[in-house]
Amino acid sequence: MKKIFLLGFAVLFGLNLHAQLTPFERDPYQNTTATYAEAITYYQQLDEKFEQLKLITCGPTDSGKPLHLAVLSKNMVFDPVKLRQQNKRIILINNGIHPGEPEGIDASMMLVRDLLKSKSLPDNVVLCFIPIYNIDGSLNRSSTSRANQNGPQAYGFRGNAQNLDLNRDFIKTDSKNSRSFQEIFNAWQPDIFIDNHTSNGADYQYVMTLIDTQQDKLSPILADFMSNKLTPAIFKQMKAAGWEMTPYVDHIKETPDEGIRAFLEIPRFSTGYAALHQAMGYVPETHMLKPFKQRVQATYALMQTFINYTEEHAAEIGMVRKKALEAAKQQKEFALSWKLDESRVDSFEFKGYKAGRKPSEISGEPRLFYDLTKPYQKKIAWFKHYQSTLTVTAPSAYIIPQAWQKAIDLLRLNGVQLERLKKDTLMNVEMYYITDYKSPARPYEGHYLHTQVKVNPVKQSVPFYAGDYVVKVNQPQNRYIVETLEPQGVDSFFAWNFFDAILSQKEYFSAYVFEDTGAALLRQHPELKKQLEEEKLKNETLNKSGSAQLDWVYRHSDYLEKTFMRYPIGRILN
């Protein structure tokens, strides 16, 4: 066993031989993960015994069961507002978003108990644990759904009760789970967010890999602190504890030998969502092929390492986050999409296994395998930088018609301050017309996600009405505001189909009637006639089709409804 894990077990067996064991510990093979009922009962029993723990029943999930939050506070203050006033740092740890990746569930149960029993809760840090986030998937328990994974004996399923992957639901919020999580997140406003997972990919020597929020898309203040202080310290301390880690192994080609890239967590993912709120996010990814026991131990050690570092650097972390939140209020330029920067290549020492080919016993064709008898340590390429492919200058405010209630509700849920018009007003605003977008043939997580969105900004006088919402872009939540409300954003509300009704035309014409109307229009507006002739010279299809030319005239006339393809949210520029 490794150093930090032994500290926990010294507490367990040295201080109290009758301490409550988790299902993981009761199993002589330590290949068992707690069920939902076992986990909640366990926390309830700890809550009854220790004043420093409060198990809070939060909002609903799609399973019909409530989400829980276990809060550990040394001074027994469990009000997040009072804790921020006391300048406490807050760590939020999420478990079981994919219940088939349950290491965090079991490690957190043991860590919470050990911290309480040893009376070693940090002075300056309050710890918040979500015991199991995807309760729905946890209840759907089997031993076969994760074909590539080495234990435990039984575990939950990735999809929730709606068959949603909850780690794709943080912006669109189709699940009650996501809504309840966002209530927790925005109430507690964590400084550091940890979302425990298990990897699925190449084979290598490490038990634990780690994703940290992609530095190029993070607030520069947080990016500097994470990249140069926090993340290197966590890697160093984990190595000293006997759990050497590697950056998450997202390999460029078939094996890690040819290089890995940093994971770009866009806002649909948990840590991408956390970044919108200036929280420093981490995704521990234990290696699927390592024994479950080791994966739980490494997760325990990593959480303890984060707690230790945060306690030791509580003042600095508080200062960094305060500056980041202040900077967010002043931010004007926002990146909306990204691509890997292949011109910037780093490297690091990687401990892998030699890959090779051998005949498949199924097909006879050559298949990939990793030879565990041939470990290696060598430098591999590490592409850890991304560059923005689209940047937008934020307006001074957005105005949202009250009809679009889901967008309004989510903004409010995420702490965004909204003002309402007191009377009907004709406003000079910039409106976007959607000129192009791509959608898949099949749905992704219940949506036909729009990509490659192009817009044409047009200044117009548009009527808005009493009760419509004004969203000023001068708030700590500015990144959430802009990245959801700008339609070109990779995870914008538009991309997730919140506004698809504008993409269908509601009025049209009868050709035999509009022929005469269109001809009159061309006579009255010779410049329109000239434009049509120029378009015909450039477009052979248009030139050969009378119906296409009639449609062209209609679409360039006042008869075309102004709201067709017009994004309904206005941009106030002054």
C-alpha positions as CSV (number, residue, x, y, z in Angstrom):
1,M,0.0,0.0,0.0
2,K,1.0,3.5,-0.6
3,K,1.9,6.2,1.9
4,I,-1.2,8.4,1.9
5,F,-3.5,5.4,1.8
6,L,-1.7,4.0,4.8
7,L,-2.5,7.1,6.8
8,G,-6.2,6.5,6.3
9,F,-5.9,2.9,7.3
10,A,-3.8,3.8,10.4
11,V,-6.7,5.9,11.5
12,L,-9.1,3.0,10.7
13,F,-7.4,0.2,12.5
14,G,-5.1,2.0,14.9
15,L,-7.5,4.5,16.5
16,N,-10.7,2.5,16.5
17,L,-10.8,-1.2,15.7
18,H,-14.5,-1.1,15.5
19,A,-14.7,1.7,12.9
20,Q,-17.4,1.3,10.3
21,L,-16.1,-0.5,7.2
22,T,-17.3,0.3,3.7
23,P,-18.5,-2.4,1.3
24,F,-15.2,-2.1,-0.5
25,E,-13.2,-2.8,2.8
26,R,-15.5,-5.6,3.9
27,D,-14.7,-7.5,0.6
28,P,-11.5,-9.5,1.2
29,Y,-10.6,-9.0,-2.4
30,Q,-11.5,-5.3,-2.3
31,N,-13.3,-5.6,-5.6
32,T,-16.7,-4.3,-4.5
33,T,-18.3,-0.9,-4.9
34,A,-21.1,0.5,-2.7
35,T,-24.6,0.5,-4.0
36,Y,-26.6,3.8,-3.9
37,A,-28.5,2.6,-0.7
38,E,-25.3,1.5,1.0
39,A,-23.5,4.8,0.3
40,I,-26.3,7.1,1.5
41,T,-26.9,5.0,4.6
42,Y,-23.2,5.1,5.3
43,Y,-23.2,8.9,5.1
44,Q,-26.3,9.1,7.2
45,Q,-24.6,7.1,10.0
46,L,-21.6,9.3,9.9
47,D,-23.8,12.4,10.0
48,E,-25.5,11.1,13.2
49,K,-22.1,10.4,14.8
50,F,-20.1,13.5,13.9
51,E,-21.0,17.1,14.3
52,Q,-18.5,18.2,11.7
53,L,-20.4,16.4,8.9
54,K,-23.8,17.4,7.6
55,L,-25.5,15.4,4.9
56,I,-27.8,17.8,3.0
57,T,-30.7,16.6,0.9
58,C,-30.7,18.6,-2.3
59,G,-32.8,18.7,-5.4
60,P,-34.3,15.8,-7.4
61,T,-32.8,13.6,-10.0
62,D,-34.5,11.8,-12.9
63,S,-34.6,8.6,-10.8
64,G,-37.0,10.3,-8.4
65,K,-34.5,10.2,-5.6
66,P,-32.8,13.4,-4.3
67,L,-29.2,14.4,-4.8
68,H,-27.2,14.5,-1.5
69,L,-24.3,16.7,-0.5
70,A,-22.0,15.7,2.4
71,V,-20.3,18.7,3.8
72,L,-17.3,18.5,6.2
73,S,-16.7,21.7,8.2
74,K,-14.3,21.8,11.1
75,N,-16.0,24.7,12.8
76,M,-19.5,23.2,12.1
77,V,-20.6,26.1,9.9
78,F,-22.6,24.7,6.9
79,D,-23.9,27.9,5.3
80,P,-21.9,28.6,2.1
81,V,-22.4,32.4,2.5
82,K,-21.0,32.5,6.0
83,L,-18.1,30.2,5.0
84,R,-17.2,32.6,2.2
85,Q,-17.4,35.5,4.7
86,Q,-15.0,33.5,6.9
87,N,-12.7,33.3,3.9
88,K,-12.8,29.5,3.8
89,R,-11.7,27.6,0.6
90,I,-14.3,25.2,-0.8
91,I,-13.5,21.9,-2.6
92,L,-16.4,20.2,-4.3
93,I,-15.9,16.5,-5.2
94,N,-18.3,14.8,-7.6
95,N,-18.6,11.0,-7.7
96,G,-20.5,8.6,-9.9
97,I,-21.3,10.8,-12.8
98,H,-20.5,7.6,-14.7
99,P,-21.5,5.0,-12.1
100,G,-19.5,2.3,-13.9
101,E,-16.4,4.4,-12.9
102,P,-17.0,4.1,-9.1
103,E,-13.6,4.6,-7.5
104,G,-14.5,8.0,-6.2
105,I,-17.7,6.7,-4.5
106,D,-15.7,4.2,-2.3
107,A,-12.6,6.4,-1.8
108,S,-14.8,9.3,-0.7
109,M,-16.7,7.2,1.8
110,M,-13.4,6.1,3.4
111,L,-11.8,9.5,3.2
112,V,-14.7,11.3,4.9
113,R,-14.7,8.8,7.7
114,D,-11.0,8.9,8.2
115,L,-10.9,12.7,8.3
116,L,-13.7,12.7,10.9
117,K,-12.3,9.9,13.1
118,S,-8.8,11.3,13.1
119,K,-10.1,14.8,13.8
120,S,-7.8,16.0,11.0
121,L,-10.2,18.2,9.1
122,P,-8.5,21.2,7.6
123,D,-8.8,24.5,9.3
124,N,-9.2,26.7,6.2
125,V,-10.9,24.3,3.8
126,V,-14.5,23.0,3.7
127,L,-15.1,19.8,1.8
128,C,-18.2,19.0,-0.2
129,F,-18.8,15.5,-1.5
130,I,-21.6,14.4,-3.9
131,P,-21.8,10.7,-2.9
132,I,-23.3,9.6,-6.2
133,Y,-24.4,12.0,-8.8
134,N,-25.9,9.7,-11.4
135,I,-28.2,7.9,-9.0
136,D,-30.3,6.7,-11.9
137,G,-27.3,4.9,-13.5
138,S,-26.1,3.6,-10.1
139,L,-29.4,1.8,-9.6
140,N,-29.0,0.1,-13.1
141,R,-26.3,-2.2,-11.8
142,S,-24.6,-5.0,-13.7
143,S,-21.3,-6.8,-14.2
144,T,-21.0,-6.6,-18.0
145,S,-21.7,-3.1,-19.3
146,R,-18.0,-2.0,-19.2
147,A,-16.4,-4.7,-21.3
148,N,-12.9,-3.2,-21.1
149,Q,-12.7,-2.7,-17.3
150,N,-11.0,-4.7,-14.6
151,G,-13.6,-4.7,-11.8
152,P,-15.4,-4.1,-9.6
153,Q,-17.7,-7.1,-9.6
154,A,-20.8,-5.1,-10.2
155,Y,-21.3,-1.4,-10.9
156,G,-23.7,1.1,-12.4
157,F,-24.5,2.1,-15.9
158,R,-23.2,5.2,-17.8
159,G,-26.7,6.5,-18.9
160,N,-29.1,8.0,-16.4
161,A,-32.9,7.3,-16.3
162,Q,-33.3,9.3,-19.6
163,N,-30.3,7.4,-21.0
164,L,-28.4,10.7,-20.9
165,D,-24.6,10.9,-20.4
166,L,-24.7,13.4,-17.6
167,N,-21.2,14.5,-18.4
168,R,-22.6,16.0,-21.6
169,D,-25.5,17.7,-19.9
170,F,-24.1,20.7,-18.0
171,I,-25.2,23.4,-20.5
172,K,-28.3,21.9,-22.0
173,T,-29.6,20.6,-18.7
174,D,-32.1,18.0,-19.9
175,S,-31.9,16.1,-16.6
176,K,-33.1,17.0,-13.2
177,N,-29.7,15.8,-12.0
178,S,-28.0,18.6,-13.9
179,R,-30.3,21.3,-12.5
180,S,-29.8,20.1,-8.9
181,F,-26.0,19.9,-9.5
182,Q,-26.0,23.5,-10.7
183,E,-28.0,24.6,-7.7
184,I,-25.3,23.0,-5.5
185,F,-22.4,24.4,-7.5
186,N,-23.7,28.0,-7.6
187,A,-24.6,28.0,-3.9
188,W,-21.2,26.7,-2.8
189,Q,-19.1,28.4,-5.5
190,P,-16.1,26.0,-5.1
191,D,-12.5,27.1,-5.6
192,I,-11.5,23.7,-6.8
193,F,-13.8,21.1,-8.4
194,I,-12.8,17.4,-8.7
195,D,-14.9,15.0,-10.8
196,N,-13.7,11.4,-10.3
197,H,-13.6,9.1,-13.3
198,T,-12.0,5.9,-14.9
199,S,-10.2,6.1,-18.3
200,N,-10.9,3.9,-21.3
201,G,-8.0,3.8,-23.8
202,A,-4.4,2.8,-24.2
203,D,-2.4,0.6,-21.8
204,Y,0.4,2.1,-19.8
205,Q,2.1,1.7,-16.4
206,Y,0.2,4.4,-14.4
207,V,-2.8,3.8,-12.1
208,M,-3.9,7.4,-12.2
209,T,-4.0,10.0,-15.0
210,L,-5.2,13.6,-14.5
211,I,-7.0,16.1,-16.7
212,D,-6.7,19.7,-15.6
213,T,-8.7,22.5,-17.2
214,Q,-7.2,23.4,-20.5
215,Q,-4.9,26.3,-19.7
216,D,-5.4,28.3,-22.9
217,K,-9.2,28.5,-22.5
218,L,-9.0,29.3,-18.8
219,S,-8.8,32.7,-17.2
220,P,-5.1,33.8,-17.5
221,I,-4.9,34.3,-13.7
222,L,-6.1,30.8,-13.0
223,A,-4.2,29.3,-15.9
224,D,-0.9,30.7,-14.5
225,F,-1.6,29.4,-11.0
226,M,-2.7,26.0,-12.1
227,S,0.0,25.4,-14.7
228,N,2.9,26.7,-12.7
229,K,2.0,25.9,-9.1
230,L,-1.1,23.8,-8.3
231,T,-0.9,21.0,-11.0
232,P,2.9,20.5,-10.7
233,A,2.7,20.3,-6.9
234,I,-0.1,17.6,-7.2
235,F,2.0,15.5,-9.6
236,K,5.1,15.9,-7.3
237,Q,3.2,15.0,-4.1
238,M,1.4,12.0,-5.7
239,K,4.8,10.6,-6.9
240,A,6.2,11.0,-3.4
241,A,3.2,9.1,-2.1
242,G,3.9,6.2,-4.4
243,W,1.3,7.1,-7.0
244,E,3.1,8.6,-9.9
245,M,0.7,10.1,-12.4
246,T,0.7,11.0,-16.1
247,P,-1.4,13.7,-17.9
248,Y,-4.5,12.1,-19.3
249,V,-3.6,9.8,-22.2
250,D,-5.6,11.2,-25.1
251,H,-3.3,9.8,-27.8
252,I,-3.0,11.5,-31.2
253,K,-2.7,8.3,-33.2
254,E,-3.1,4.6,-32.3
255,T,-0.8,4.5,-29.4
256,P,0.7,7.0,-26.9
257,D,4.2,6.5,-28.5
258,E,3.3,9.1,-31.1
259,G,2.2,11.7,-28.7
260,I,-0.8,12.7,-26.6
261,R,-2.9,15.9,-26.5
262,A,-4.5,17.9,-23.7
263,F,-8.2,17.3,-23.3
264,L,-10.3,20.2,-24.3
265,E,-13.2,20.3,-21.9
266,I,-15.9,22.4,-23.5
267,P,-18.8,23.6,-21.3
268,R,-20.9,20.5,-21.8
269,F,-18.4,18.7,-19.6
270,S,-18.2,19.1,-15.8
271,T,-14.9,20.9,-15.6
272,G,-15.6,22.9,-18.7
273,Y,-18.8,24.1,-17.0
274,A,-16.8,24.8,-13.8
275,A,-14.3,27.0,-15.8
276,L,-17.2,29.2,-16.9
277,H,-17.5,30.1,-13.2
278,Q,-13.7,30.6,-12.6
279,A,-13.4,27.4,-10.6
280,M,-10.2,25.3,-11.1
281,G,-11.4,21.9,-12.4
282,Y,-9.7,18.5,-12.4
283,V,-10.8,15.1,-13.7
284,P,-8.9,12.2,-12.2
285,E,-9.0,9.2,-14.6
286,T,-7.8,5.9,-13.1
287,H,-6.6,3.3,-15.5
288,M,-9.4,0.8,-16.4
289,L,-7.1,-2.2,-16.5
290,K,-5.5,-1.8,-13.1
291,P,-7.0,-3.7,-10.2
292,F,-10.0,-1.9,-8.7
293,K,-8.3,-1.9,-5.3
294,Q,-5.4,0.2,-6.6
295,R,-7.7,2.5,-8.4
296,V,-9.6,3.3,-5.2
297,Q,-6.4,3.7,-3.3
298,A,-5.0,6.1,-5.9
299,T,-8.2,8.2,-5.9
300,Y,-8.1,8.4,-2.1
301,A,-4.5,9.6,-2.2
302,L,-5.2,12.2,-4.9
303,M,-8.2,13.7,-3.0
304,Q,-6.1,13.8,0.2
305,T,-3.3,15.5,-1.8
306,F,-5.6,18.2,-3.1
307,I,-6.9,18.8,0.4
308,N,-3.4,19.1,1.8
309,Y,-2.3,21.5,-0.9
310,T,-5.4,23.7,-0.6
311,E,-5.0,23.9,3.2
312,E,-1.4,24.9,2.9
313,H,-2.1,27.5,0.2
314,A,-5.6,28.6,1.2
315,A,-4.8,32.4,1.2
316,E,-3.1,32.3,-2.2
317,I,-5.9,30.3,-3.8
318,G,-8.5,32.7,-2.4
319,M,-6.6,35.7,-3.7
320,V,-6.2,34.1,-7.2
321,R,-9.9,33.3,-7.5
322,K,-10.9,36.7,-6.3
323,K,-8.7,38.3,-9.0
324,A,-10.1,35.9,-11.6
325,L,-13.7,36.8,-10.7
326,E,-12.9,40.5,-10.8
327,A,-11.2,40.1,-14.2
328,A,-14.2,38.2,-15.5
329,K,-16.4,41.2,-14.8
330,Q,-14.2,43.3,-17.0
331,Q,-13.6,40.8,-19.8
332,K,-14.7,42.0,-23.3
333,E,-13.2,39.4,-25.7
334,F,-14.3,35.8,-25.5
335,A,-13.1,32.8,-27.5
336,L,-16.0,30.6,-28.7
337,S,-14.2,27.7,-30.4
338,W,-10.8,26.1,-30.3
339,K,-8.4,23.9,-32.2
340,L,-5.3,22.0,-31.2
341,D,-2.1,24.1,-31.7
342,E,0.1,21.6,-33.5
343,S,2.9,24.2,-33.8
344,R,3.6,24.1,-30.0
345,V,5.0,20.7,-29.0
346,D,6.2,19.8,-25.5
347,S,7.4,16.5,-24.2
348,F,7.7,14.5,-21.0
349,E,8.9,11.1,-19.8
350,F,6.1,8.5,-20.3
351,K,6.0,5.0,-18.8
352,G,4.2,2.8,-21.3
353,Y,4.3,-0.7,-22.7
354,K,5.6,-1.7,-26.1
355,A,2.7,-2.0,-28.6
356,G,2.7,-4.6,-31.3
357,R,0.5,-6.7,-33.7
358,K,-0.6,-10.3,-33.6
359,P,-3.3,-12.2,-35.4
360,S,-6.9,-11.8,-34.0
361,E,-8.3,-15.1,-32.7
362,I,-11.7,-13.9,-34.0
363,S,-10.9,-12.7,-37.5
364,G,-7.3,-13.7,-38.1
365,E,-6.5,-10.1,-39.0
366,P,-3.7,-8.2,-37.3
367,R,-4.8,-6.6,-34.0
368,L,-3.2,-4.2,-31.6
369,F,-1.9,-5.4,-28.3
370,Y,0.4,-4.1,-25.5
371,D,3.2,-6.4,-24.3
372,L,3.2,-6.0,-20.5
373,T,6.5,-7.9,-20.4
374,K,8.1,-5.0,-22.3
375,P,7.7,-1.8,-20.2
376,Y,9.5,1.3,-21.4
377,Q,10.2,4.9,-20.3
378,K,10.8,7.4,-22.9
379,K,10.0,11.0,-24.0
380,I,6.8,11.4,-26.0
381,A,5.3,14.4,-27.7
382,W,2.7,16.4,-25.6
383,F,0.5,18.8,-27.5
384,K,-1.0,20.7,-24.6
385,H,-2.0,24.0,-26.2
386,Y,-5.1,25.1,-28.1
387,Q,-5.7,28.2,-30.1
388,S,-8.9,30.1,-30.5
389,T,-10.6,29.8,-34.0
390,L,-13.3,32.4,-33.2
391,T,-13.4,35.3,-30.9
392,V,-16.3,37.7,-30.2
393,T,-16.5,41.1,-28.6
394,A,-19.2,41.0,-26.0
395,P,-22.0,43.7,-26.1
396,S,-22.7,45.8,-23.1
397,A,-25.8,43.7,-22.6
398,Y,-28.1,41.1,-24.2
399,I,-31.8,41.4,-24.3
400,I,-33.9,38.2,-24.2
401,P,-37.6,38.1,-25.1
402,Q,-39.4,36.4,-22.2
403,A,-40.8,33.7,-24.5
404,W,-37.4,31.9,-24.3
405,Q,-37.9,30.7,-20.8
406,K,-35.5,27.8,-20.6
407,A,-32.5,30.1,-21.4
408,I,-33.7,32.6,-18.9
409,D,-34.2,29.9,-16.2
410,L,-30.6,28.5,-16.7
411,L,-29.1,32.0,-16.6
412,R,-30.8,32.6,-13.3
413,L,-29.8,29.2,-12.0
414,N,-26.2,30.1,-12.7
415,G,-26.3,33.2,-10.6
416,V,-26.6,35.7,-13.5
417,Q,-28.3,38.9,-12.6
418,L,-31.3,39.7,-14.8
419,E,-33.2,43.0,-15.2
420,R,-36.7,43.3,-16.7
421,L,-38.0,45.9,-19.0
422,K,-40.7,48.0,-17.3
423,K,-42.5,49.0,-20.5
424,D,-42.7,48.2,-24.1
425,T,-39.7,49.7,-25.9
426,L,-38.4,50.0,-29.4
427,M,-34.7,49.4,-29.1
428,N,-31.8,49.9,-31.5
429,V,-29.9,46.6,-31.2
430,E,-27.7,44.3,-33.2
431,M,-29.5,41.2,-34.3
432,Y,-27.9,38.1,-35.8
433,Y,-29.2,36.3,-38.8
434,I,-28.2,32.6,-39.0
435,T,-26.7,32.2,-42.5
436,D,-25.4,28.7,-42.2
437,Y,-25.0,25.8,-39.8
438,K,-24.5,22.0,-39.9
439,S,-26.5,19.4,-38.0
440,P,-25.9,15.6,-37.8
441,A,-28.1,13.0,-39.3
442,R,-28.5,11.3,-35.9
443,P,-29.1,12.9,-32.5
444,Y,-26.3,13.4,-30.0
445,E,-27.5,13.2,-26.4
446,G,-31.0,13.8,-27.4
447,H,-30.2,16.8,-29.6
448,Y,-29.3,17.6,-33.2
449,L,-26.3,19.6,-32.2
450,H,-25.6,22.5,-34.5
451,T,-22.0,23.2,-35.5
452,Q,-20.1,25.5,-37.9
453,V,-22.7,28.2,-37.2
454,K,-22.3,31.4,-39.2
455,V,-24.1,34.7,-38.5
456,N,-24.7,38.0,-40.2
457,P,-25.0,40.9,-37.7
458,V,-27.6,43.5,-38.7
459,K,-28.5,46.7,-36.7
460,Q,-32.2,47.0,-36.4
461,S,-34.9,48.8,-34.4
462,V,-36.7,45.9,-32.7
463,P,-39.7,46.0,-30.4
464,F,-39.2,44.5,-27.0
465,Y,-41.9,44.3,-24.3
466,A,-42.5,44.8,-20.6
467,G,-41.1,41.8,-18.8
468,D,-38.3,41.0,-21.3
469,Y,-34.9,40.4,-19.8
470,V,-31.7,42.5,-20.0
471,V,-28.5,40.7,-19.2
472,K,-25.6,43.1,-18.5
473,V,-22.1,41.8,-19.4
474,N,-20.4,43.1,-16.3
475,Q,-20.8,40.1,-14.0
476,P,-18.5,37.4,-12.6
477,Q,-20.5,35.0,-14.7
478,N,-19.6,36.8,-18.0
479,R,-18.1,33.6,-19.5
480,Y,-21.3,31.7,-18.9
481,I,-23.3,34.5,-20.3
482,V,-21.3,35.0,-23.5
483,E,-20.5,31.3,-24.3
484,T,-24.2,30.3,-23.9
485,L,-25.8,33.4,-25.6
486,E,-23.5,33.8,-28.6
487,P,-24.9,31.3,-31.2
488,Q,-21.5,30.5,-32.6
489,G,-20.3,29.1,-29.3
490,V,-19.5,25.4,-29.4
491,D,-21.9,24.7,-26.5
492,S,-24.2,27.7,-26.9
493,F,-27.9,27.5,-26.2
494,F,-28.4,27.8,-30.0
495,A,-26.1,24.9,-30.7
496,W,-28.2,22.8,-28.3
497,N,-31.4,23.6,-30.2
498,F,-33.0,26.0,-27.7
499,F,-34.0,28.3,-30.5
500,D,-34.7,26.0,-33.4
501,A,-38.2,27.4,-34.0
502,I,-36.6,30.5,-35.7
503,L,-35.1,28.2,-38.4
504,S,-38.5,27.4,-39.9
505,Q,-40.3,29.9,-42.1
506,K,-43.9,30.6,-41.2
507,E,-45.2,32.4,-44.3
508,Y,-44.7,31.9,-48.1
509,F,-46.3,32.8,-51.4
510,S,-48.4,31.3,-54.2
511,A,-46.3,31.5,-57.3
512,Y,-49.2,32.5,-59.7
513,V,-50.0,35.5,-57.5
514,F,-46.4,36.5,-56.6
515,E,-45.3,36.5,-60.2
516,D,-47.1,39.8,-60.7
517,T,-46.1,41.2,-57.3
518,G,-42.4,40.2,-58.0
519,A,-42.4,41.8,-61.4
520,A,-43.8,45.0,-60.0
521,L,-41.0,45.0,-57.4
522,L,-38.3,44.7,-60.0
523,R,-39.8,47.5,-62.0
524,Q,-40.0,49.7,-59.0
525,H,-36.5,48.9,-57.8
526,P,-34.1,48.7,-60.7
527,E,-31.2,48.1,-58.3
528,L,-32.9,44.9,-57.2
529,K,-33.3,43.8,-60.8
530,K,-29.6,44.5,-61.4
531,Q,-28.6,42.5,-58.4
532,L,-30.7,39.5,-59.6
533,E,-29.0,39.6,-63.0
534,E,-25.6,39.6,-61.4
535,E,-26.6,36.6,-59.3
536,K,-27.8,34.8,-62.3
537,L,-24.4,35.2,-64.0
538,K,-22.7,33.8,-61.0
539,N,-25.2,31.0,-60.3
540,E,-26.0,28.6,-63.2
541,T,-28.7,26.9,-61.2
542,L,-30.4,30.2,-60.4
543,N,-30.1,31.2,-64.1
544,K,-31.9,28.1,-65.4
545,S,-34.7,28.1,-62.8
546,G,-37.7,30.4,-63.0
547,S,-39.0,29.2,-59.6
548,A,-35.6,29.9,-58.0
549,Q,-35.5,33.4,-59.4
550,L,-39.0,34.1,-58.1
551,D,-38.0,32.8,-54.7
552,W,-34.9,35.0,-54.8
553,V,-37.0,38.1,-55.4
554,Y,-39.3,37.1,-52.5
555,R,-36.3,36.6,-50.2
556,H,-35.0,40.0,-51.1
557,S,-38.3,41.8,-50.5
558,D,-40.1,43.1,-47.5
559,Y,-42.5,40.2,-47.8
560,L,-40.0,37.8,-46.3
561,E,-40.7,37.7,-42.5
562,K,-38.0,39.6,-40.6
563,T,-37.9,36.9,-37.9
564,F,-37.0,34.0,-40.2
565,M,-33.5,32.8,-39.3
566,R,-33.2,35.8,-36.9
567,Y,-31.6,34.8,-33.6
568,P,-34.1,36.3,-31.1
569,I,-31.6,37.7,-28.6
570,G,-30.5,41.2,-29.2
571,R,-27.1,42.7,-28.5
572,I,-27.1,46.2,-26.9
573,L,-23.9,47.8,-28.1
574,N,-23.8,51.0,-26.1
